[in-house]
Amino acid sequence: MQRKTAKASTAVLAVLSAFGLCSSQAEAGPGTNVAKGLQLATDQGRVDSNKEQTLTVMLKLHNQAAFDKAVDALYDPESASYHKWFTDADFARYAPTATELKAVTEELEKQGLSVISTDPQNFSVRVHGNTTVVEKAFQTELHNFTYQKRTFQAHVREAQLTGAAGELVDSVAGLDRHAVHPQISFVKDPKTGKALYGKKVTAQDTAATLFNITGTPLSTATLYSLRALGTTLPVATYYGTVYNQGSPRQAVSYTPAQLQSHYGLTPLAKEGYDGTGQTIALVEAYGYDAAETDANLAAKTFGLPALTSKNYEVLYPEGKPLDPGAADLTGWTYEIALDIQAAHGIAPGAKIAVVASSGQDNEDFIASLQYIISHKLANTVSNSWETDDEIISGSAEENAFNSILKRGTAAGISFQFSTGDSGDLGLGSPAGAVGIPSNSPYATAVGGTSILNDLNGTGQIVTGWGTVINVLDDVFIADPPSPGFVGGAGGGESEFYAKPSWQKALKGSGRQVPDVSALADPYTGFPIVVTIEGSQLAIPGYGGTSLASPIFSAIWAIADQYNGSPLGFAAPAIAKLKTGQITDVVGTSDLQTGNPAGTIFDQNGATFYSALDLFAGASLGQTQTQFTSALWPQNFNDLFSIAFGVDSSLTVTPGWDNVTGFGEPNGLPFIQGVTGKTKGAAVAK
């Protein structure tokens, strides 16, 4: 996403305030289901009248306030119902009646819509029909809009189902259709923008040759001298810590064993706490046939157990996609490979269930979430995606996701969501800089980190993920060009949802994102095996909060195993942790002594550039002077400077922050903190 200037960011925030988007609300009230953020988008006109539309119509619960109170009690240790997850009978006390569902269904059919399926507990009905039928049934118009080079569909007049049945409807998913985006990132050549790593797998490859990777990102300080070709001056010298000082095609990436060690999981695995007996559901689009083969090559390489029919399955709630190459065409193949291999790498004893939709918009994914709940498929669910920015969403989409996630929370399921890979979305402020549905108070929002080795001691240093790269060796040697923001964890304060009770100690009045974090920076990333268009590739340097979500979900599955029963929604438990039970991510001032600096000599003399000067164009902000940077010699010809911990206007601070949440899990102390137990459940033999 393009970064805005400070002036543009201020203008956007002013527009948000004008349209009422800067006042928190728990639920949208009557007359507000048209997205106010449409004022920021460009109306491209009516949707094609014959376009097929699929909707999920959600009915109102009986006694919503009592339901909400009952769900809250499930997470209150003082309550008699603590961790006594809802059964079908419990849901039935609040669910719409069969008569109410029939009334809504009959009205939908009367209007010309065809029923696809109904929720077994009467909460919703899924229907389809063309645009004309949908517009008439819901008394609105559907238009196409563009916003920051993205296209989406939204309704432009207050939408309500016709007739008396309309009073029974709570929200409708599918009137507004936002594409679901994988939150995946990979190492790119800073000059070309193309993927830097990857090779075709051959029969001759062994575990030792499949990936050329190092788990040592930083090396001791080195001096580099640069001179423009064919000239005497200018000359530049740069001295400082070096990033990835290895062979030209080597990449910084961590193996599953190294990540297990980093998160303090190795001793637990030796005792049998590796996710055995648990299922991790991964919500994806399309699926791809070679996913199991790819995962098993990665597993063999890293000494992990193979995936078989006993510990791996793929489910298609909507049926298989019409185009078997859809995942390749849309980038989901990489996402699916990353999710499976990361989750399996952290919790190799757990079963992996891939839940693949046949499309890639919000309504398709709501159907997948509904499927997981209805079929009691898993207690921890990783969602490495978001639909769109909160600033252009409306209550119809927000409430549809929230309703589903609240029901999952009642059932004892923890839904993890990536928080995004674009920092503050270019707004220049954390206010409203969150995506859907990680902003829901019933979603566990997973932010991102970078993992670096500590050159001043032993062990590792963790920064918030926010990476900036500057080119040092091009013809503008006398005036280093502005650095580029290449990705950072999403976060900020919701302008739609009020702050939940378990965040009462945090600043602000809106739901704060994220809750927790894990590795996301592709420049300290993860290696994957993936088959694209028939070719099997080995690619290191993958990340994004798409990596953080399955990592944390796998850790949560291990916590469920240790507990001996589902812990449910993770976020409230994380918010209650004490010092020592979670690793707080703070600034990296202890590494600043190695941050590179340089001097450029030209006809006018010498100009010194401090580490801060080299990244001045990245809008570091007053609190972002604590970052780690290094020189990156790449391919013997190119020299870059790379900074870690510079995430747009989002900042890492002691305690909770909008990049890393409360911090990273740290093995046994974390698991004992969230379970309240000092001894784990018996390990299944």
C-alpha positions as CSV (number, residue, x, y, z in Angstrom):
1,M,0.0,0.0,0.0
2,Q,1.3,3.5,-0.8
3,R,2.3,5.6,2.1
4,K,0.7,9.0,2.3
5,T,2.4,12.2,3.2
6,A,1.7,13.7,6.6
7,K,-0.6,16.3,4.9
8,A,-2.6,13.6,3.1
9,S,-2.9,11.6,6.3
10,T,-4.3,14.6,8.1
11,A,-6.8,15.2,5.4
12,V,-8.0,11.6,5.5
13,L,-8.5,11.7,9.3
14,A,-10.4,15.0,8.9
15,V,-12.7,13.3,6.5
16,L,-13.2,10.3,8.9
17,S,-14.1,12.7,11.6
18,A,-16.6,14.5,9.4
19,F,-18.3,11.3,8.6
20,G,-18.6,10.1,12.2
21,L,-15.9,7.4,11.9
22,C,-13.9,8.7,14.8
23,S,-16.3,7.8,17.5
24,S,-16.2,4.3,18.9
25,Q,-19.4,2.2,18.9
26,A,-20.0,-1.3,20.0
27,E,-22.7,-2.0,17.4
28,A,-24.1,0.1,14.6
29,G,-27.5,1.5,15.3
30,P,-30.6,1.8,13.1
31,G,-30.1,3.7,9.9
32,T,-26.4,3.2,9.8
33,N,-25.8,0.0,7.7
34,V,-24.5,2.0,4.7
35,A,-20.7,2.3,5.1
36,K,-19.8,5.9,5.9
37,G,-16.4,5.2,4.5
38,L,-17.9,5.2,1.0
39,Q,-17.4,8.9,1.0
40,L,-13.6,8.2,0.7
41,A,-14.1,5.8,-2.3
42,T,-14.9,6.5,-5.9
43,D,-18.3,5.3,-7.1
44,Q,-17.9,3.3,-10.3
45,G,-21.6,2.8,-10.9
46,R,-24.2,0.0,-10.5
47,V,-23.2,-3.6,-10.3
48,D,-24.2,-5.7,-13.3
49,S,-27.8,-6.7,-12.9
50,N,-27.2,-10.3,-13.8
51,K,-24.2,-10.8,-11.5
52,E,-24.7,-13.8,-9.2
53,Q,-24.8,-12.7,-5.5
54,T,-24.5,-15.0,-2.5
55,L,-25.7,-13.7,0.9
56,T,-25.6,-15.0,4.5
57,V,-28.6,-13.5,6.3
58,M,-28.2,-13.6,10.1
59,L,-31.2,-13.5,12.3
60,K,-31.5,-11.6,15.6
61,L,-30.9,-13.5,18.8
62,H,-33.4,-13.7,21.7
63,N,-32.2,-11.5,24.5
64,Q,-28.9,-10.4,23.0
65,A,-27.9,-8.7,26.3
66,A,-28.2,-11.9,28.2
67,F,-26.3,-13.8,25.6
68,D,-23.4,-11.3,25.8
69,K,-23.4,-11.5,29.5
70,A,-23.3,-15.3,29.4
71,V,-20.4,-15.3,27.0
72,D,-18.5,-12.9,29.2
73,A,-19.1,-15.2,32.2
74,L,-17.3,-18.0,30.4
75,Y,-14.1,-16.1,30.7
76,D,-14.5,-14.9,34.3
77,P,-12.6,-17.1,36.7
78,E,-15.0,-16.1,39.4
79,S,-18.1,-17.2,37.5
80,A,-19.7,-20.6,38.0
81,S,-19.8,-21.1,34.2
82,Y,-16.1,-20.3,33.7
83,H,-14.8,-22.4,30.7
84,K,-18.1,-24.3,30.5
85,W,-18.5,-23.8,26.8
86,F,-21.9,-23.5,25.2
87,T,-23.5,-26.7,24.1
88,D,-26.2,-26.9,21.4
89,A,-28.8,-26.7,24.2
90,D,-27.1,-23.5,25.5
91,F,-27.2,-21.9,22.1
92,A,-30.9,-22.9,21.7
93,R,-31.9,-20.7,24.6
94,Y,-30.9,-17.6,22.6
95,A,-31.3,-18.8,19.0
96,P,-34.0,-17.7,16.7
97,T,-37.0,-20.1,16.6
98,A,-37.7,-22.4,13.7
99,T,-40.8,-20.2,13.0
100,E,-38.7,-17.1,12.7
101,L,-36.2,-18.8,10.4
102,K,-39.1,-20.0,8.3
103,A,-40.5,-16.5,8.0
104,V,-37.2,-15.1,6.9
105,T,-36.6,-18.0,4.5
106,E,-40.0,-17.7,2.9
107,E,-39.6,-14.0,2.4
108,L,-36.3,-14.5,0.7
109,E,-37.7,-17.2,-1.6
110,K,-40.7,-15.0,-2.3
111,Q,-38.3,-12.3,-3.5
112,G,-36.7,-14.7,-5.9
113,L,-33.7,-15.9,-3.9
114,S,-32.7,-19.5,-3.7
115,V,-31.7,-21.2,-0.4
116,I,-28.3,-22.8,-0.4
117,S,-28.2,-23.8,3.3
118,T,-29.5,-23.0,6.7
119,D,-27.7,-23.0,10.0
120,P,-28.7,-26.1,12.1
121,Q,-29.4,-23.8,15.1
122,N,-31.5,-21.3,13.1
123,F,-28.9,-18.5,13.4
124,S,-28.7,-17.8,9.6
125,V,-29.7,-18.8,6.1
126,R,-27.5,-18.6,3.0
127,V,-29.1,-17.7,-0.3
128,H,-28.2,-16.7,-3.8
129,G,-29.7,-14.7,-6.7
130,N,-28.7,-12.1,-9.2
131,T,-28.1,-8.4,-8.4
132,T,-31.6,-7.3,-9.5
133,V,-33.3,-9.8,-7.1
134,V,-31.0,-8.9,-4.2
135,E,-31.6,-5.1,-4.7
136,K,-35.3,-5.6,-4.7
137,A,-35.4,-7.9,-1.7
138,F,-33.3,-5.6,0.4
139,Q,-34.6,-2.3,-1.0
140,T,-31.2,-0.9,-1.9
141,E,-28.7,-0.5,-4.8
142,L,-25.4,-2.3,-5.2
143,H,-22.5,-0.2,-6.6
144,N,-18.9,-0.9,-7.4
145,F,-16.3,1.3,-5.7
146,T,-12.6,1.8,-5.9
147,Y,-10.3,2.8,-3.0
148,Q,-6.5,2.9,-3.2
149,K,-6.5,0.7,-6.4
150,R,-8.8,-1.8,-4.9
151,T,-12.4,-2.5,-6.0
152,F,-15.2,-3.6,-3.8
153,Q,-19.0,-3.8,-3.9
154,A,-21.3,-1.9,-1.4
155,H,-24.9,-1.0,-0.9
156,V,-25.7,2.7,-1.1
157,R,-29.1,2.9,0.5
158,E,-30.2,1.6,3.9
159,A,-30.7,-2.1,3.4
160,Q,-33.6,-4.1,5.0
161,L,-35.4,-7.2,3.9
162,T,-38.9,-6.5,2.7
163,G,-41.9,-7.3,4.8
164,A,-42.4,-8.1,8.4
165,A,-39.6,-10.7,8.2
166,G,-37.1,-7.8,7.9
167,E,-37.5,-7.1,11.6
168,L,-36.1,-10.5,12.4
169,V,-32.8,-9.9,10.5
170,D,-29.7,-8.8,12.4
171,S,-27.1,-8.4,9.6
172,V,-26.4,-9.5,6.1
173,A,-23.0,-10.6,4.8
174,G,-22.5,-10.2,1.0
175,L,-24.3,-7.0,0.2
176,D,-20.9,-5.5,0.7
177,R,-18.2,-7.7,-0.9
178,H,-14.6,-7.0,0.0
179,A,-11.9,-9.3,-1.4
180,V,-10.0,-11.2,1.3
181,H,-6.3,-10.5,1.2
182,P,-3.6,-12.9,2.4
183,Q,-1.3,-11.1,4.8
184,I,1.8,-12.6,3.3
185,S,5.1,-10.9,2.6
186,F,8.4,-12.1,1.1
187,V,11.9,-10.8,0.6
188,K,12.2,-8.6,-2.5
189,D,15.1,-7.2,-4.5
190,P,15.0,-3.5,-3.3
191,K,15.8,-2.3,-6.8
192,T,13.5,-4.5,-8.9
193,G,10.8,-5.3,-6.5
194,K,10.8,-8.9,-7.6
195,A,11.2,-12.0,-5.3
196,L,14.8,-12.3,-4.4
197,Y,14.9,-16.0,-3.4
198,G,13.6,-19.3,-4.7
199,K,14.8,-22.3,-6.7
200,K,13.2,-25.2,-8.4
201,V,13.4,-28.5,-6.4
202,T,15.4,-31.2,-8.2
203,A,15.7,-34.9,-7.5
204,Q,19.3,-34.3,-6.4
205,D,18.3,-32.0,-3.6
206,T,18.9,-33.2,0.0
207,A,17.9,-31.8,3.3
208,A,21.2,-29.9,3.3
209,T,20.8,-28.4,-0.1
210,L,17.1,-27.6,-0.4
211,F,17.5,-24.2,1.3
212,N,20.5,-22.0,1.5
213,I,19.6,-20.2,4.8
214,T,21.2,-18.8,7.9
215,G,19.7,-18.1,11.3
216,T,22.3,-15.4,12.0
217,P,20.9,-12.1,10.6
218,L,23.6,-9.8,12.0
219,S,27.4,-9.9,11.8
220,T,30.1,-7.6,13.2
221,A,30.7,-4.1,11.8
222,T,32.4,-3.8,8.5
223,L,33.6,-0.8,6.4
224,Y,32.4,-0.4,2.8
225,S,33.6,2.2,0.3
226,L,31.6,3.3,-2.7
227,R,32.5,5.3,-5.8
228,A,30.4,6.2,-8.8
229,L,31.7,4.6,-12.0
230,G,34.1,6.7,-14.1
231,T,34.4,9.5,-11.5
232,T,36.9,10.5,-8.8
233,L,34.3,12.1,-6.5
234,P,31.9,11.6,-4.9
235,V,33.1,8.8,-2.6
236,A,31.1,7.3,0.2
237,T,32.2,5.2,3.2
238,Y,29.8,3.3,5.4
239,Y,30.6,1.5,8.6
240,G,28.4,-0.6,10.8
241,T,26.7,-3.9,11.6
242,V,26.1,-6.1,8.6
243,Y,22.9,-8.0,7.7
244,N,23.1,-11.4,6.0
245,Q,26.9,-11.5,5.5
246,G,26.9,-14.8,3.7
247,S,26.9,-16.2,0.2
248,P,25.1,-14.1,-2.4
249,R,22.0,-16.3,-2.5
250,Q,21.8,-17.1,1.2
251,A,18.7,-15.9,3.0
252,V,18.0,-15.2,6.6
253,S,15.3,-17.7,7.7
254,Y,14.6,-19.8,10.8
255,T,13.9,-23.5,10.8
256,P,11.0,-24.9,12.8
257,A,13.5,-26.2,15.4
258,Q,15.0,-22.7,15.8
259,L,11.5,-21.2,16.2
260,Q,10.5,-23.8,18.7
261,S,13.7,-22.9,20.7
262,H,13.0,-19.2,20.4
263,Y,9.5,-19.6,21.8
264,G,10.7,-21.8,24.6
265,L,8.8,-24.9,23.3
266,T,11.7,-27.4,23.0
267,P,11.5,-28.6,26.6
268,L,7.7,-28.9,26.4
269,A,8.0,-30.9,23.1
270,K,10.4,-33.3,24.8
271,E,7.7,-33.9,27.5
272,G,5.2,-34.6,24.7
273,Y,3.4,-31.2,24.7
274,D,3.6,-30.7,20.9
275,G,-0.1,-30.3,20.1
276,T,-0.9,-34.0,20.2
277,G,-4.7,-34.5,20.3
278,Q,-5.5,-31.0,19.1
279,T,-6.7,-29.7,15.7
280,I,-5.5,-26.5,14.2
281,A,-8.0,-25.2,11.5
282,L,-6.5,-23.0,8.8
283,V,-9.1,-20.8,6.9
284,E,-8.0,-20.4,3.2
285,A,-9.3,-19.7,-0.2
286,Y,-9.4,-22.4,-3.0
287,G,-6.9,-24.9,-1.7
288,Y,-4.3,-26.6,-3.9
289,D,-3.7,-30.3,-4.6
290,A,0.1,-30.4,-3.9
291,A,-0.2,-28.8,-0.4
292,E,0.4,-32.1,1.4
293,T,3.3,-33.1,-0.8
294,D,4.9,-29.8,-0.4
295,A,4.5,-29.8,3.4
296,N,5.9,-33.3,3.6
297,L,9.1,-32.3,1.7
298,A,9.5,-29.5,4.2
299,A,8.8,-31.8,7.1
300,K,11.3,-34.4,5.8
301,T,13.9,-31.6,5.4
302,F,13.4,-30.3,9.0
303,G,12.9,-33.7,10.7
304,L,9.2,-33.4,11.4
305,P,6.6,-36.1,11.2
306,A,4.8,-36.5,7.9
307,L,1.3,-35.4,7.2
308,T,-1.1,-38.3,6.5
309,S,-4.8,-38.9,6.4
310,K,-4.6,-39.2,10.2
311,N,-3.3,-35.7,10.9
312,Y,-4.2,-33.7,7.8
313,E,-7.4,-33.1,5.9
314,V,-8.8,-30.5,3.5
315,L,-12.5,-29.5,3.7
316,Y,-14.5,-27.5,1.1
317,P,-17.6,-26.1,2.8
318,E,-18.8,-24.6,-0.5
319,G,-17.5,-27.4,-2.8
320,K,-14.2,-27.3,-4.7
321,P,-13.5,-24.2,-6.8
322,L,-14.5,-24.3,-10.5
323,D,-10.9,-23.4,-11.5
324,P,-8.3,-25.8,-10.1
325,G,-5.7,-23.1,-10.7
326,A,-7.5,-20.4,-8.8
327,A,-5.0,-20.5,-5.8
328,D,-2.1,-20.0,-8.2
329,L,-3.7,-17.1,-10.0
330,T,-4.6,-15.2,-6.8
331,G,-1.5,-15.9,-4.6
332,W,-3.3,-18.2,-2.2
333,T,-1.0,-21.1,-3.0
334,Y,1.9,-19.4,-1.2
335,E,-0.4,-18.6,1.7
336,I,-1.7,-22.1,2.1
337,A,1.8,-23.6,2.0
338,L,3.1,-21.1,4.6
339,D,0.2,-21.7,7.0
340,I,0.4,-25.5,6.9
341,Q,4.2,-25.6,7.2
342,A,4.4,-23.0,10.0
343,A,1.6,-24.5,12.1
344,H,3.1,-28.0,11.6
345,G,6.6,-26.8,12.4
346,I,5.6,-25.3,15.8
347,A,3.0,-28.0,16.8
348,P,4.0,-31.2,14.9
349,G,1.7,-33.3,17.0
350,A,-1.4,-31.5,16.1
351,K,-3.8,-32.3,13.3
352,I,-4.0,-29.7,10.5
353,A,-7.5,-29.1,8.9
354,V,-7.5,-26.8,5.9
355,V,-10.9,-25.2,5.4
356,A,-10.9,-23.9,1.8
357,S,-13.6,-21.6,0.4
358,S,-14.5,-21.6,-3.3
359,G,-14.2,-17.8,-3.5
360,Q,-12.3,-15.1,-1.8
361,D,-14.6,-12.5,-0.4
362,N,-15.9,-11.8,3.1
363,E,-19.1,-13.8,2.6
364,D,-17.2,-16.9,1.5
365,F,-15.0,-16.7,4.6
366,I,-17.9,-16.1,6.9
367,A,-19.3,-19.4,5.5
368,S,-16.1,-21.1,6.4
369,L,-16.0,-19.8,9.9
370,Q,-19.6,-20.9,10.3
371,Y,-18.7,-24.4,9.1
372,I,-16.0,-24.7,11.7
373,I,-18.3,-23.8,14.5
374,S,-21.2,-25.9,13.3
375,H,-19.0,-29.0,12.8
376,K,-17.0,-28.5,16.0
377,L,-13.9,-28.8,13.8
378,A,-11.2,-27.2,16.0
379,N,-10.6,-25.2,19.1
380,T,-7.9,-23.0,17.6
381,V,-8.3,-21.4,14.2
382,S,-5.7,-19.4,12.2
383,N,-6.8,-16.8,9.8
384,S,-3.9,-15.3,7.9
385,W,-6.0,-12.7,6.1
386,E,-8.1,-9.6,6.3
387,T,-10.9,-8.3,4.2
388,D,-10.4,-4.6,4.0
389,D,-9.6,-1.5,6.0
390,E,-12.0,-0.5,8.8
391,I,-12.3,3.0,7.4
392,I,-14.3,1.8,4.3
393,S,-16.3,-0.9,6.0
394,G,-19.9,-0.7,7.2
395,S,-21.9,-2.2,10.0
396,A,-23.3,-4.9,7.8
397,E,-19.9,-6.5,7.3
398,E,-18.6,-5.6,10.8
399,N,-21.6,-7.1,12.6
400,A,-21.7,-10.2,10.4
401,F,-18.1,-11.1,11.3
402,N,-18.6,-10.2,14.9
403,S,-21.7,-12.3,15.3
404,I,-19.9,-15.4,14.0
405,L,-16.8,-14.8,16.1
406,K,-18.9,-14.2,19.2
407,R,-20.6,-17.6,18.7
408,G,-17.2,-19.2,18.3
409,T,-16.1,-17.6,21.5
410,A,-19.1,-19.0,23.3
411,A,-18.2,-22.5,21.9
412,G,-14.7,-22.3,23.3
413,I,-12.9,-21.6,20.0
414,S,-10.1,-19.1,19.6
415,F,-10.0,-17.4,16.2
416,Q,-6.6,-15.8,15.5
417,F,-6.4,-13.1,12.8
418,S,-3.4,-11.5,11.1
419,T,-3.4,-7.7,11.7
420,G,-1.9,-6.8,8.3
421,D,1.4,-6.0,6.7
422,S,1.1,-2.3,6.0
423,G,1.5,-0.6,9.4
424,D,-0.9,2.2,9.9
425,L,-2.4,1.8,6.4
426,G,-0.8,5.1,5.3
427,L,-3.1,7.1,7.6
428,G,-0.2,8.5,9.6
429,S,-2.0,7.7,12.8
430,P,-3.1,4.6,14.7
431,A,-6.7,5.9,14.9
432,G,-8.8,3.7,12.6
433,A,-5.7,2.0,11.2
434,V,-7.0,-1.5,11.7
435,G,-8.5,-4.1,9.4
436,I,-11.4,-6.5,9.4
437,P,-11.9,-8.8,11.2
438,S,-8.9,-8.6,13.4
439,N,-10.6,-5.5,15.0
440,S,-13.4,-7.6,16.4
441,P,-13.4,-7.8,20.2
442,Y,-14.0,-11.6,19.7
443,A,-10.9,-12.0,17.5
444,T,-7.4,-12.6,18.8
445,A,-5.3,-10.1,16.8
446,V,-1.8,-11.3,16.0
447,G,0.9,-8.6,15.3
448,G,4.4,-9.1,14.1
449,T,8.0,-9.1,15.2
450,S,11.6,-9.4,13.8
451,I,14.0,-11.8,15.4
452,L,17.7,-10.8,15.4
453,N,20.8,-12.1,17.1
454,D,22.3,-9.9,19.8
455,L,25.9,-8.9,18.8
456,N,26.5,-7.4,22.3
457,G,25.7,-10.6,24.1
458,T,24.1,-14.0,23.8
459,G,20.7,-14.9,22.7
460,Q,18.3,-13.0,20.5
461,I,16.8,-9.5,20.3
462,V,13.2,-9.1,19.2
463,T,11.9,-5.9,17.6
464,G,8.5,-5.0,16.4
465,W,8.1,-5.7,12.7
466,G,8.6,-2.6,10.6
467,T,11.3,-2.8,7.9
468,V,12.8,0.0,5.9
469,I,15.4,-0.3,3.2
470,N,17.6,2.3,1.6
471,V,19.7,2.0,-1.6
472,L,23.3,3.3,-0.9
473,D,25.2,2.4,-4.1
474,D,23.3,4.0,-7.0
475,V,24.3,7.1,-9.0
476,F,22.8,9.4,-6.4
477,I,25.7,8.5,-4.1
478,A,26.0,12.1,-3.0
479,D,22.4,12.3,-1.8
480,P,21.2,9.0,-0.5
481,P,17.6,8.5,-1.8
482,S,14.6,8.2,0.5
483,P,14.3,4.8,2.1
484,G,11.3,2.6,1.3
485,F,8.9,1.1,3.9
486,V,8.8,-2.6,2.8
487,G,6.3,-3.8,5.4
488,G,5.3,-3.8,9.0
489,A,2.7,-5.2,11.4
490,G,-0.7,-3.7,11.4
491,G,-2.3,-2.2,14.5
492,G,-4.1,0.7,16.0
493,E,-7.4,1.7,17.6
494,S,-10.7,0.7,16.2
495,E,-13.2,3.4,15.5
496,F,-16.1,0.9,15.2
497,Y,-15.8,-1.3,18.3
498,A,-15.6,0.0,21.8
499,K,-12.7,-1.2,24.0
500,P,-13.7,-4.6,25.6
501,S,-13.6,-5.0,29.3
502,W,-10.4,-7.1,29.3
503,Q,-8.6,-4.1,27.7
504,K,-9.8,-1.6,30.3
505,A,-6.2,-0.9,31.4
506,L,-5.2,0.3,28.0
507,K,-5.4,3.8,26.6
508,G,-8.1,5.0,24.3
509,S,-11.8,4.2,24.0
510,G,-11.8,1.8,21.1
511,R,-10.7,-1.9,20.7
512,Q,-6.9,-1.9,20.6
513,V,-5.1,-4.1,18.1
514,P,-3.0,-6.4,18.3
515,D,-3.2,-8.6,21.4
516,V,-0.1,-10.7,20.9
517,S,2.7,-11.2,18.3
518,A,5.0,-13.6,16.7
519,L,7.6,-13.6,13.9
520,A,6.4,-11.8,10.8
521,D,9.4,-10.1,9.2
522,P,10.3,-11.9,5.9
523,Y,13.8,-10.5,6.3
524,T,14.1,-12.7,9.4
525,G,11.7,-15.1,7.9
526,F,10.6,-18.7,7.3
527,P,11.4,-21.2,4.4
528,I,8.6,-22.9,2.5
529,V,8.1,-25.5,-0.2
530,V,5.4,-24.6,-2.7
531,T,4.2,-25.9,-6.0
532,I,3.3,-23.2,-8.5
533,E,1.9,-24.1,-12.0
534,G,3.4,-27.6,-11.7
535,S,6.8,-26.6,-10.5
536,Q,7.9,-27.4,-6.9
537,L,9.9,-24.5,-5.4
538,A,12.0,-24.1,-2.3
539,I,11.7,-20.5,-1.2
540,P,13.2,-19.0,2.0
541,G,12.4,-15.5,3.3
542,Y,8.6,-15.7,3.7
543,G,6.7,-13.9,6.4
544,G,4.0,-11.3,7.0
545,T,1.5,-11.5,9.8
546,S,0.4,-14.5,7.8
547,L,3.3,-16.3,9.5
548,A,2.6,-14.9,12.9
549,S,-1.0,-16.1,13.0
550,P,-0.2,-19.9,12.5
551,I,2.8,-19.7,14.8
552,F,0.7,-18.3,17.6
553,S,-2.3,-20.6,16.8
554,A,0.1,-23.6,17.1
555,I,1.3,-22.4,20.4
556,W,-2.3,-22.0,21.6
557,A,-3.0,-25.6,20.5
558,I,-0.1,-26.7,22.8
559,A,-1.6,-24.6,25.6
560,D,-4.9,-26.4,25.1
561,Q,-3.1,-29.8,25.2
562,Y,-1.3,-28.8,28.4
563,N,-4.6,-27.6,29.9
564,G,-6.3,-30.8,29.1
565,S,-9.4,-29.0,27.7
566,P,-10.0,-26.0,25.4
567,L,-9.0,-22.6,26.8
568,G,-11.2,-20.8,24.4
569,F,-10.7,-17.2,23.2
570,A,-7.1,-16.3,23.7
571,A,-7.1,-12.5,23.9
572,P,-8.6,-12.1,27.4
573,A,-6.2,-14.6,28.9
574,I,-3.3,-12.8,27.3
575,A,-4.4,-9.5,28.7
576,K,-4.3,-10.9,32.3
577,L,-0.7,-12.2,32.1
578,K,1.8,-11.0,34.6
579,T,5.4,-9.9,34.1
580,G,7.5,-13.0,33.2
581,Q,4.6,-14.9,31.6
582,I,5.0,-13.1,28.3
583,T,8.0,-11.5,26.6
584,D,7.5,-7.8,26.3
585,V,8.9,-6.4,23.1
586,V,10.6,-3.1,23.7
587,G,12.9,-0.7,21.9
588,T,16.4,-1.9,20.8
589,S,18.6,0.9,22.0
590,D,21.2,-1.7,23.2
591,L,22.1,-2.4,19.5
592,Q,22.3,1.2,18.4
593,T,26.1,1.3,18.9
594,G,26.4,-0.9,15.8
595,N,23.9,1.0,13.6
596,P,25.7,2.1,10.4
597,A,26.6,5.6,9.6
598,G,28.5,7.0,6.6
599,T,30.4,9.9,5.2
600,I,30.1,11.2,1.6
601,F,33.0,13.2,0.2
602,D,32.5,15.4,-2.8
603,Q,33.8,18.7,-4.2
604,N,32.3,20.6,-1.3
605,G,33.9,18.5,1.4
606,A,32.6,15.8,3.7
607,T,29.0,15.2,4.8
608,F,28.3,12.9,7.7
609,Y,25.1,10.8,7.8
610,S,24.1,9.3,11.1
611,A,22.0,6.1,11.4
612,L,19.0,8.4,11.9
613,D,20.0,10.5,8.8
614,L,20.1,7.4,6.6
615,F,16.4,6.7,7.4
616,A,15.2,10.2,7.8
617,G,12.9,9.9,4.8
618,A,11.0,7.1,6.5
619,S,9.0,9.4,8.8
620,L,10.4,7.7,11.9
621,G,8.5,9.8,14.3
622,Q,9.7,11.1,17.6
623,T,9.4,7.7,19.4
624,Q,11.1,5.7,16.7
625,T,14.7,6.6,17.3
626,Q,15.1,3.2,18.9
627,F,15.6,0.9,16.0
628,T,18.2,-1.6,14.8
629,S,19.9,-1.1,11.4
630,A,22.6,-2.7,9.3
631,L,24.4,-2.6,6.0
632,W,23.2,-5.2,3.5
633,P,25.8,-6.2,0.9
634,Q,23.8,-8.1,-1.7
635,N,25.2,-9.9,-4.8
636,F,28.6,-8.3,-4.3
637,N,27.4,-5.3,-6.4
638,D,24.6,-3.7,-4.4
639,L,24.8,-2.1,-0.9
640,F,21.7,-1.3,1.0
641,S,20.9,-0.1,4.5
642,I,18.1,-2.0,6.3
643,A,16.3,-0.9,9.5
644,F,14.2,-3.1,11.8
645,G,11.6,-1.8,14.2
646,V,10.3,1.2,12.1
647,D,6.6,0.6,11.6
648,S,5.1,3.7,10.1
649,S,3.4,5.8,12.9
650,L,2.9,2.6,15.0
651,T,5.5,2.3,17.8
652,V,6.9,-0.3,20.2
653,T,6.7,0.7,23.9
654,P,7.1,-1.1,27.2
655,G,3.9,-3.0,28.0
656,W,1.2,-3.2,25.4
657,D,1.8,-1.5,22.1
658,N,0.1,-1.3,18.7
659,V,2.8,-3.3,16.9
660,T,3.3,-6.3,19.2
661,G,0.4,-6.2,21.6
662,F,1.4,-7.5,25.0
663,G,4.4,-9.3,23.4
664,E,5.5,-12.8,22.4
665,P,4.7,-16.1,24.1
666,N,7.7,-17.5,26.0
667,G,7.1,-21.2,26.5
668,L,6.2,-22.8,29.8
669,P,5.7,-19.5,31.7
670,F,3.2,-18.4,29.0
671,I,1.4,-21.7,29.0
672,Q,1.2,-21.9,32.8
673,G,0.1,-18.3,32.9
674,V,-2.9,-18.8,30.5
675,T,-3.8,-22.2,32.0
676,G,-3.3,-21.4,35.6
677,K,-1.7,-24.8,36.0
678,T,1.8,-25.8,37.1
679,K,1.5,-29.3,35.8
680,G,0.2,-30.3,32.4
681,A,-2.5,-32.8,31.6
682,A,-1.4,-36.4,31.0
683,V,0.3,-36.8,27.6
684,A,-1.5,-39.2,25.3
685,K,0.7,-42.2,24.4
